[in-house]
Amino acid sequence: EHKQKGTHSKKNNKMANLMISKKVEAVPPTYVLPMHERPLATVPIVKEIPEIDLGEERAVVAQQLVKALEKYGFFQLINHGVPEDLMNKAMEVYEEFFNLPVKQKENYAEKEETLYTNNPKHHVSKEHKYWKEVLEHNCNIDGQDKQIWPSNPPTFREVIGAYSSEVRKLSMIMFDLVSEGLGLEAGYFGKGHGQRMFVNHYPICTDPSSTLGTGGYCDPNLITICQQQVYGLQILKNDEWIGVEPLPHAFVVNFGLPITVITNGKLKSVAHRVVTNTIQARTAIDTYFCPANVVEPAKSFVGPDNPPLFKPFKWGTEFLPHYFNNRAVYHTALEAFKINY
């Protein structure tokens, strides 16, 4: 009886969270952030985020990637090989999913592996929520995950299956290029990365100054490949937020916290957030690739003058619990693995 009651309560909470899909006249109190966390200052939308063309000479691209990660932590990727029509179809399918009637989405909200909506702030607070819905699902190599993917829209599994496969190929190219640019041995990042889709949908918001689509945080995974069409992404540069202007059919790419450990502090994962707007809903397709092996400083970044700064850790069982408990502070999750000399 207790279990049934808890399930019913959880279902009701999820239904309530889906309600911002409908047009609301005012931002509900649970979505209004404390004053010091609101996006009050005007943020410039800049064109300086590095634009990297994968069609250029390999050695040049490898160095450009590392320089971009050193300076901004982000870059926009063009001529990446993922067909534009497939990118369009993937965006259309996800947007169609989020535009389904609430009662249909409610069915998916009952499946913990598939959908959660308006995740509580910092994953631990029930006090405030972000202005978004999230569709989350695995995309592992064997394709077995498709069985729990949404069956509506009818083309979902076919389109997203093809899209996730193409993005996986792109991730391997990224790993090889970054390995080369950092001077790591070929194949350093391995091949068996977990792949997970985090598709964020930010409905039109009547008061963007009172809430956020996503608060400032660093990604926990190894690399994120993001497809966006509508502005909303902002990154932290020199303790100030700057906006990333979307490029048509480009991918925004960034590395998560494990890259700081692997490079022994040379590269940092950069905090980012998402703002809402009053004119247009925004959907962002984020593909996460998670470490397949133990995360530790690479040998080429460690020596007599550069002792290891971090202890090795297993990403899923040892790191993630710290991340979800300390997400409010950008790099706190790594503190537990620092070596004190």
C-alpha positions as CSV (number, residue, x, y, z in Angstrom):
1,E,0.0,0.0,0.0
2,H,2.8,2.4,0.9
3,K,4.5,1.6,-2.4
4,Q,1.3,2.2,-4.4
5,K,0.7,5.5,-2.6
6,G,4.3,6.6,-3.4
7,T,3.9,5.7,-7.0
8,H,0.7,7.6,-7.3
9,S,2.2,10.6,-5.7
10,K,5.2,10.5,-8.1
11,K,2.9,10.2,-11.0
12,N,0.9,13.3,-9.9
13,N,4.1,15.2,-9.5
14,K,5.2,14.3,-13.0
15,M,1.9,15.3,-14.4
16,A,2.2,18.7,-12.6
17,N,5.6,19.1,-14.1
18,L,4.3,18.6,-17.6
19,M,1.9,21.5,-17.2
20,I,4.3,24.2,-18.5
21,S,3.9,22.6,-21.9
22,K,0.6,24.4,-21.9
23,K,0.5,28.2,-22.2
24,V,0.5,29.7,-18.7
25,E,-0.2,33.3,-17.9
26,A,2.5,33.6,-15.1
27,V,5.5,31.7,-14.0
28,P,4.4,29.3,-11.2
29,P,6.1,30.0,-7.8
30,T,8.1,26.7,-7.9
31,Y,9.9,27.9,-11.1
32,V,10.8,31.4,-9.7
33,L,14.4,31.4,-8.6
34,P,15.9,33.3,-5.7
35,M,16.9,36.8,-6.8
36,H,20.7,36.1,-6.7
37,E,20.3,33.2,-9.2
38,R,18.1,35.0,-11.7
39,P,19.5,36.0,-15.1
40,L,19.2,39.7,-14.4
41,A,22.2,41.1,-16.3
42,T,22.2,41.6,-20.0
43,V,24.3,39.0,-21.6
44,P,26.0,39.6,-25.0
45,I,25.5,37.0,-27.8
46,V,29.0,36.6,-29.2
47,K,30.4,35.2,-32.4
48,E,33.9,34.5,-30.9
49,I,33.2,30.9,-29.8
50,P,35.6,29.0,-32.1
51,E,34.1,27.6,-35.3
52,I,36.0,24.5,-36.3
53,D,35.8,23.0,-39.8
54,L,36.4,19.2,-39.8
55,G,37.1,19.5,-43.5
56,E,40.5,21.2,-42.9
57,E,43.8,19.4,-42.5
58,R,43.7,16.9,-39.7
59,A,46.8,18.2,-37.7
60,V,45.4,21.8,-37.9
61,V,42.0,20.7,-36.7
62,A,43.6,18.7,-33.8
63,Q,45.4,21.8,-32.6
64,Q,42.3,24.1,-33.1
65,L,40.2,21.8,-30.9
66,V,42.7,21.9,-28.0
67,K,43.1,25.7,-28.3
68,A,39.3,26.1,-28.2
69,L,39.0,23.9,-25.2
70,E,41.8,25.8,-23.4
71,K,40.3,29.2,-24.1
72,Y,36.5,28.6,-24.0
73,G,35.8,25.0,-23.2
74,F,33.4,25.0,-26.1
75,F,33.5,25.1,-29.9
76,Q,31.0,24.9,-32.8
77,L,31.7,22.1,-35.3
78,I,30.9,22.4,-39.0
79,N,31.4,20.0,-42.0
80,H,31.1,17.3,-39.4
81,G,29.7,14.6,-41.7
82,V,26.3,14.2,-40.0
83,P,23.7,14.7,-42.8
84,E,21.7,17.9,-42.5
85,D,18.5,16.2,-43.4
86,L,19.0,13.7,-40.6
87,M,19.6,16.5,-38.2
88,N,16.4,18.2,-39.3
89,K,14.4,15.0,-38.9
90,A,15.8,14.4,-35.5
91,M,14.9,17.9,-34.3
92,E,11.4,17.5,-35.8
93,V,10.8,14.1,-34.1
94,Y,11.9,15.4,-30.7
95,E,9.8,18.6,-31.1
96,E,6.8,16.6,-32.2
97,F,7.3,14.4,-29.1
98,F,7.3,17.4,-26.7
99,N,4.2,18.8,-28.5
100,L,2.2,15.6,-27.8
101,P,-0.8,16.1,-25.5
102,V,0.0,16.0,-21.8
103,K,-1.9,12.7,-21.3
104,Q,0.3,10.9,-23.9
105,K,3.5,12.3,-22.4
106,E,2.3,11.2,-19.0
107,N,2.6,7.6,-20.1
108,Y,6.3,8.1,-20.7
109,A,6.7,10.0,-17.5
110,E,6.0,6.8,-15.7
111,K,9.1,5.2,-17.1
112,E,12.1,6.3,-15.1
113,E,14.5,5.2,-17.9
114,T,12.7,7.2,-20.5
115,L,11.3,10.6,-19.4
116,Y,11.4,13.0,-16.5
117,T,10.3,16.5,-16.7
118,N,11.4,19.8,-15.2
119,N,14.1,18.1,-13.1
120,P,14.4,19.6,-9.6
121,K,17.1,22.2,-9.2
122,H,20.5,20.6,-8.6
123,H,18.7,17.1,-8.5
124,V,18.4,17.4,-4.7
125,S,16.2,20.4,-4.1
126,K,12.4,20.3,-4.3
127,E,12.2,24.0,-3.7
128,H,12.8,25.3,-7.2
129,K,12.5,23.8,-10.7
130,Y,13.9,24.8,-14.0
131,W,11.7,25.8,-16.9
132,K,12.1,22.7,-19.1
133,E,11.0,19.2,-19.9
134,V,13.6,16.5,-20.4
135,L,13.5,13.3,-22.5
136,E,16.3,11.0,-21.5
137,H,17.2,7.7,-23.0
138,N,20.1,5.4,-23.7
139,C,21.6,4.9,-27.1
140,N,24.0,2.0,-26.6
141,I,25.7,0.2,-29.5
142,D,23.7,-3.0,-29.4
143,G,20.5,-1.1,-30.2
144,Q,18.5,-3.0,-27.5
145,D,17.5,0.4,-25.9
146,K,15.2,1.1,-28.8
147,Q,12.6,-1.2,-27.2
148,I,11.9,1.4,-24.5
149,W,12.1,4.5,-26.7
150,P,8.8,6.3,-27.4
151,S,6.8,4.8,-30.1
152,N,5.1,8.1,-30.8
153,P,5.9,9.9,-33.1
154,P,5.8,6.8,-35.3
155,T,9.2,7.6,-36.9
156,F,10.9,8.2,-33.5
157,R,12.9,4.9,-33.3
158,E,13.9,4.9,-36.9
159,V,15.1,8.5,-37.1
160,I,16.8,8.7,-33.7
161,G,18.4,5.3,-34.2
162,A,20.1,6.6,-37.4
163,Y,20.9,10.0,-35.8
164,S,22.5,8.5,-32.7
165,S,24.6,6.2,-34.8
166,E,25.9,9.1,-36.8
167,V,26.7,11.2,-33.7
168,R,28.5,8.2,-32.2
169,K,30.8,8.1,-35.3
170,L,31.4,11.8,-34.9
171,S,32.3,11.3,-31.2
172,M,35.0,8.8,-32.2
173,I,36.5,11.3,-34.6
174,M,36.4,13.9,-31.8
175,F,38.2,11.6,-29.4
176,D,40.9,10.8,-31.9
177,L,41.5,14.4,-32.8
178,V,41.7,15.5,-29.2
179,S,44.0,12.7,-28.3
180,E,46.3,13.8,-31.1
181,G,46.1,17.4,-30.1
182,L,46.9,16.6,-26.5
183,G,49.7,14.3,-27.4
184,L,48.0,11.2,-26.0
185,E,48.6,7.8,-27.5
186,A,46.3,6.8,-30.3
187,G,43.0,5.3,-29.1
188,Y,43.5,6.7,-25.6
189,F,39.8,7.4,-25.0
190,G,38.8,3.9,-26.0
191,K,35.6,2.8,-27.9
192,G,33.0,1.5,-25.5
193,H,31.6,4.8,-24.3
194,G,28.1,4.8,-22.9
195,Q,25.8,7.0,-25.0
196,R,22.8,8.8,-23.6
197,M,20.4,11.3,-25.1
198,F,19.4,14.3,-22.9
199,V,16.9,16.2,-25.0
200,N,15.9,19.5,-23.3
201,H,12.8,21.3,-24.3
202,Y,12.3,24.9,-23.0
203,P,8.7,26.1,-23.6
204,I,7.9,29.8,-24.2
205,C,8.2,31.6,-20.9
206,T,6.2,34.7,-19.9
207,D,8.9,36.0,-17.6
208,P,12.4,34.9,-18.5
209,S,14.0,37.2,-16.0
210,S,12.5,35.2,-13.1
211,T,13.7,31.7,-14.0
212,L,16.2,29.7,-16.0
213,G,15.9,26.8,-18.4
214,T,19.0,25.2,-16.8
215,G,21.2,26.7,-14.1
216,G,25.0,27.0,-14.3
217,Y,26.7,23.6,-14.2
218,C,29.5,21.5,-15.7
219,D,28.7,18.3,-17.5
220,P,29.6,15.1,-15.7
221,N,30.3,13.1,-18.8
222,L,33.3,13.0,-21.1
223,I,32.0,14.8,-24.1
224,T,28.7,16.5,-25.1
225,I,27.6,17.0,-28.7
226,C,24.7,19.4,-28.8
227,Q,22.4,20.3,-31.7
228,Q,20.5,23.6,-31.2
229,Q,18.6,26.0,-33.5
230,V,17.3,28.6,-31.1
231,Y,19.4,30.8,-28.9
232,G,19.5,30.1,-25.2
233,L,22.9,28.6,-24.4
234,Q,25.3,30.7,-22.3
235,I,28.8,29.8,-21.1
236,L,30.9,31.2,-18.2
237,K,34.0,33.1,-19.4
238,N,36.1,35.1,-17.0
239,D,33.3,34.9,-14.4
240,E,30.9,36.5,-16.8
241,W,28.2,34.9,-18.9
242,I,28.3,35.1,-22.7
243,G,25.8,33.8,-25.2
244,V,26.5,31.3,-27.9
245,E,25.0,32.2,-31.2
246,P,23.6,29.1,-33.0
247,L,25.1,28.2,-36.3
248,P,22.8,26.4,-38.8
249,H,23.5,22.6,-38.7
250,A,26.6,23.0,-36.5
251,F,27.2,21.0,-33.3
252,V,28.2,22.7,-30.1
253,V,30.8,20.5,-28.4
254,N,32.2,20.6,-24.9
255,F,34.1,18.3,-22.6
256,G,32.9,17.5,-19.1
257,L,34.7,17.2,-15.7
258,P,36.6,14.0,-16.5
259,I,38.8,15.9,-19.0
260,T,40.3,17.9,-16.0
261,V,41.4,14.7,-14.4
262,I,42.7,13.1,-17.7
263,T,44.8,16.3,-18.5
264,N,45.9,16.6,-14.8
265,G,44.4,20.1,-14.6
266,K,45.5,21.4,-18.0
267,L,41.9,21.6,-19.4
268,K,38.9,22.7,-17.4
269,S,35.2,21.8,-17.9
270,V,33.3,25.1,-18.4
271,A,30.1,26.0,-16.7
272,H,27.1,26.7,-18.9
273,R,23.4,27.5,-18.5
274,V,20.2,28.1,-20.6
275,V,17.9,31.1,-20.6
276,T,14.3,31.1,-21.8
277,N,12.5,33.5,-24.0
278,T,8.9,34.9,-24.6
279,I,8.8,34.2,-28.4
280,Q,9.9,30.7,-29.3
281,A,10.3,27.4,-27.7
282,R,13.8,25.9,-27.8
283,T,14.7,22.2,-28.1
284,A,18.4,21.1,-27.7
285,I,19.5,17.6,-28.5
286,D,22.4,16.8,-26.2
287,T,24.3,13.5,-26.8
288,Y,26.4,12.5,-23.8
289,F,29.3,10.1,-24.1
290,C,30.4,8.7,-20.8
291,P,33.8,7.2,-19.9
292,A,34.1,3.5,-20.5
293,N,37.2,3.0,-18.3
294,V,38.6,4.2,-15.1
295,V,39.2,8.0,-15.1
296,E,42.8,9.0,-14.1
297,P,45.5,11.4,-15.1
298,A,47.1,10.3,-18.4
299,K,50.7,9.3,-18.1
300,S,51.9,12.0,-20.5
301,F,50.5,14.7,-18.1
302,V,52.3,13.3,-15.1
303,G,56.0,13.5,-14.2
304,P,58.6,14.5,-11.6
305,D,57.5,18.1,-11.9
306,N,53.8,17.3,-12.5
307,P,52.6,14.9,-9.8
308,P,49.0,13.5,-10.3
309,L,46.4,15.9,-8.9
310,F,43.6,13.3,-8.8
311,K,43.1,9.7,-7.7
312,P,41.8,7.2,-10.2
313,F,38.0,6.6,-10.0
314,K,35.2,4.7,-11.6
315,W,33.0,7.2,-13.3
316,G,29.6,5.6,-12.8
317,T,29.8,4.2,-9.3
318,E,32.3,6.5,-7.6
319,F,32.2,9.9,-9.4
320,L,28.5,10.3,-10.3
321,P,27.2,10.2,-6.6
322,H,29.6,13.1,-5.8
323,Y,28.4,15.0,-8.9
324,F,24.7,14.8,-8.1
325,N,25.3,15.8,-4.5
326,N,27.5,18.8,-5.4
327,R,26.2,20.0,-8.7
328,A,25.4,23.4,-7.3
329,V,29.1,24.3,-7.3
330,Y,30.7,23.8,-10.6
331,H,33.8,21.7,-9.8
332,T,33.0,20.5,-6.3
333,A,32.4,16.9,-7.5
334,L,36.1,16.5,-8.2
335,E,37.2,17.6,-4.7
336,A,36.7,14.1,-3.3
337,F,39.3,12.8,-5.7
338,K,42.0,15.4,-5.3
339,I,45.4,14.3,-3.9
340,N,46.7,16.4,-1.0
341,Y,50.5,16.5,-0.9
